[in-house]
């Protein structure tokens, strides 16, 4: 039901300075950066290592939740985001176990979430979310921690059954071997030689 820890969010006052620390200092890679005017903050997702990411959140509105957090607690870890396969099932499970949740939402396309308050989770704010991580980073690059979400590579040789047919050509009869979009053609007279070569290859691998 729980798939992985996706990221740890850190509240910072100076987003540029924080990015410099994680990107230039620690060698991270920026995956996405975007303001969220509706909630009054900006966030940057950074790949750091190969297991999960760091999210930097900074206030762009003095009334935002990030600003309130900074004023009350200062800079530091804000929440841990746990990716789940089915948010509703996770929510039902926690409810059945007597664990309170808040702010359940399915309002964003491609993102569903709810939270468990720190007072119910040993001092840590947990965000549970259902999403595809690749929808929330810049396209064209798949981080090591997101490899499992990448679409399978196109390989025509693996698509469909092997088809063999004999056709007439100006050069004589030809055997055509096809799988997917890949095709190999050779004169029919060469088929016995090809068979012998394949048999010899098979014996060399099993001998």
C-alpha positions as CSV (number, residue, x, y, z in Angstrom):
1,X,0.0,0.0,0.0
2,X,2.9,2.4,0.8
3,X,5.1,2.5,-2.2
4,X,8.1,4.7,-1.1
5,X,9.2,7.8,0.7
6,X,9.2,10.3,-2.2
7,X,10.8,13.4,-0.6
8,X,11.6,15.3,2.6
9,X,10.5,18.9,2.5
10,X,12.6,21.6,4.1
11,X,11.3,25.1,4.8
12,X,13.9,27.8,4.0
13,X,14.0,31.6,4.1
14,X,16.3,32.1,1.2
15,X,15.5,29.7,-1.7
16,X,18.4,30.8,-3.8
17,X,20.9,30.2,-1.0
18,X,19.4,26.8,-0.2
19,X,19.5,25.8,-3.8
20,X,23.1,26.7,-4.0
21,X,23.9,24.6,-0.9
22,X,22.1,21.5,-2.3
23,X,23.1,21.9,-6.0
24,X,26.6,23.4,-5.9
25,X,27.7,22.3,-2.5
26,X,26.2,18.7,-2.4
27,X,26.1,18.1,-6.1
28,X,22.3,17.7,-6.4
29,X,20.3,18.1,-9.5
30,X,17.3,20.4,-9.8
31,X,14.3,18.5,-11.1
32,X,11.6,21.1,-11.0
33,X,10.9,24.6,-9.5
34,X,7.6,26.4,-9.4
35,X,5.8,29.1,-7.5
36,X,2.4,28.1,-5.9
37,X,0.7,31.6,-5.6
38,X,-2.6,30.1,-4.4
39,X,-0.8,28.9,-1.2
40,X,1.8,31.6,-1.1
41,X,5.0,29.6,-1.5
42,X,7.5,28.4,-4.0
43,X,9.0,24.9,-4.2
44,X,12.0,23.3,-5.8
45,X,12.6,19.5,-6.1
46,X,16.2,18.3,-6.0
47,X,17.6,14.9,-6.7
48,X,20.1,14.1,-4.1
49,X,21.5,10.5,-4.2
50,X,19.5,7.7,-5.6
51,X,16.7,6.9,-3.0
52,X,14.6,10.0,-2.6
53,X,14.5,13.7,-3.2
54,X,14.7,17.0,-1.2
55,X,12.0,19.6,-1.6
56,X,12.8,23.1,-0.7
57,X,9.8,25.3,0.2
58,X,10.0,29.1,0.7
59,X,7.3,31.7,1.4
60,X,6.3,34.2,-1.2
61,X,3.4,35.5,0.9
62,X,3.7,36.6,4.5
63,X,0.4,34.9,5.3
64,X,1.4,31.5,3.9
65,X,1.7,28.3,5.9
66,X,5.5,28.3,5.2
67,X,5.9,31.8,6.6
68,X,4.0,30.7,9.8
69,X,6.2,27.7,10.1
70,X,9.4,29.8,9.7
71,X,8.2,32.3,12.3
72,X,7.3,29.6,14.8
73,X,10.0,27.0,14.3
74,X,12.6,28.5,12.0
75,X,14.2,26.8,9.0
76,X,14.3,23.0,8.9
77,X,12.3,19.9,8.0
78,X,8.7,20.6,7.4
79,X,7.2,17.3,6.2
80,X,7.8,13.8,4.8
81,X,5.9,12.8,1.7
82,X,5.0,9.2,1.4
83,X,3.8,7.9,-2.0
84,X,1.0,5.4,-1.9
85,X,-0.6,3.3,-4.6
86,X,-4.2,4.1,-3.5
87,X,-4.9,7.1,-1.4
88,X,-8.4,6.2,-0.4
89,X,-7.4,2.8,0.8
90,X,-4.6,4.3,2.8
91,X,-6.9,6.9,4.3
92,X,-9.4,4.1,5.2
93,X,-6.7,2.1,6.8
94,X,-5.5,4.9,9.0
95,X,-9.0,5.8,10.0
96,X,-9.7,2.2,10.9
97,X,-6.5,2.2,13.1
98,X,-7.7,5.4,14.9
99,X,-5.1,7.7,13.4
100,X,-6.6,11.1,12.7
101,X,-5.9,12.7,9.3
102,X,-6.7,16.1,7.8
103,X,-6.9,18.0,4.5
104,X,-7.9,15.1,2.3
105,X,-7.9,16.4,-1.3
106,X,-8.3,15.2,-4.9
107,X,-8.6,18.7,-6.3
108,X,-5.3,18.7,-8.3
109,X,-5.0,16.8,-11.6
110,X,-2.6,13.9,-11.1
111,X,-2.2,14.5,-7.3
112,X,-4.2,13.3,-4.3
113,X,-3.2,13.9,-0.7
114,X,-3.9,14.0,2.9
115,X,-1.9,14.7,6.1
116,X,-1.2,13.2,9.5
117,X,-0.5,15.9,12.1
118,X,2.8,15.8,14.0
119,X,1.0,15.4,17.3
120,X,-0.3,12.0,16.0
121,X,3.0,11.0,14.4
122,X,5.8,11.6,16.9
123,X,6.5,15.1,16.0
124,X,6.6,14.7,12.2
125,X,4.1,16.0,9.6
126,X,3.4,13.2,7.1
127,X,1.9,13.9,3.7
128,X,0.4,10.8,2.0
129,X,0.0,11.3,-1.7
130,X,-1.0,9.3,-4.8
131,X,0.7,10.5,-8.0
132,X,3.2,9.7,-10.8
133,X,6.5,11.4,-9.9
134,X,7.4,11.9,-13.6
135,X,4.4,14.2,-13.9
136,X,6.0,16.6,-11.5
137,X,9.5,17.0,-12.8
138,X,11.0,18.5,-15.9
139,X,10.6,16.1,-18.9
140,X,13.6,14.5,-20.6
141,X,15.3,13.1,-17.6
142,X,14.4,10.2,-15.2
143,X,16.1,10.2,-11.8
144,X,17.5,7.0,-10.4
145,X,14.8,7.0,-7.7
146,X,12.1,7.2,-10.4
147,X,13.3,4.6,-12.8
148,X,10.4,2.3,-12.0
149,X,8.0,4.9,-13.2
150,X,9.6,5.3,-16.6
151,X,7.7,3.8,-19.6
152,X,9.3,0.7,-21.1
153,X,11.8,1.4,-23.9
154,X,10.5,0.8,-27.3
155,X,12.1,-2.4,-28.7
156,X,10.5,-3.5,-31.9
157,X,12.3,-6.8,-31.7
158,X,10.2,-7.7,-28.7
159,X,6.8,-6.9,-30.2
160,X,4.7,-9.5,-31.7
161,X,5.3,-13.1,-32.9
162,X,8.1,-14.1,-35.3
163,X,6.7,-14.3,-38.9
164,X,8.4,-16.1,-41.8
165,X,7.2,-16.1,-45.3
166,X,8.5,-16.8,-48.8
167,X,8.0,-14.3,-51.6
168,X,8.9,-14.1,-55.3
169,X,11.3,-11.3,-56.3
170,X,13.1,-10.4,-59.5
171,X,16.2,-12.1,-58.1
172,X,14.3,-15.3,-57.3
173,X,12.5,-16.6,-54.3
174,X,13.2,-14.7,-51.0
175,X,12.5,-15.6,-47.4
176,X,11.4,-12.8,-45.2
177,X,11.7,-12.9,-41.4
178,X,9.8,-10.3,-39.6
179,X,9.1,-9.3,-36.0
180,X,7.3,-6.0,-35.3
181,X,9.0,-3.4,-37.6
182,X,12.2,-5.3,-38.0
183,X,12.6,-7.4,-41.2
184,X,15.4,-9.6,-42.5
185,X,15.3,-10.9,-46.1
186,X,17.6,-13.5,-47.7
187,X,17.6,-15.7,-50.8
188,X,15.7,-19.0,-50.3
189,X,18.8,-20.8,-51.4
190,X,20.6,-19.5,-48.3
191,X,18.1,-21.0,-45.8
192,X,19.9,-24.4,-45.4
193,X,23.1,-22.5,-44.7
194,X,21.4,-20.3,-42.2
195,X,19.8,-23.3,-40.4
196,X,23.2,-25.0,-40.2
197,X,24.8,-21.8,-38.8
198,X,22.0,-21.4,-36.2
199,X,22.4,-25.0,-35.1
200,X,26.1,-24.6,-34.8
201,X,25.6,-21.5,-32.7
202,X,23.2,-23.3,-30.5
203,X,25.7,-26.1,-29.9
204,X,28.4,-23.7,-29.1
205,X,26.3,-22.1,-26.4
206,X,25.2,-25.4,-24.8
207,X,28.5,-27.3,-25.2
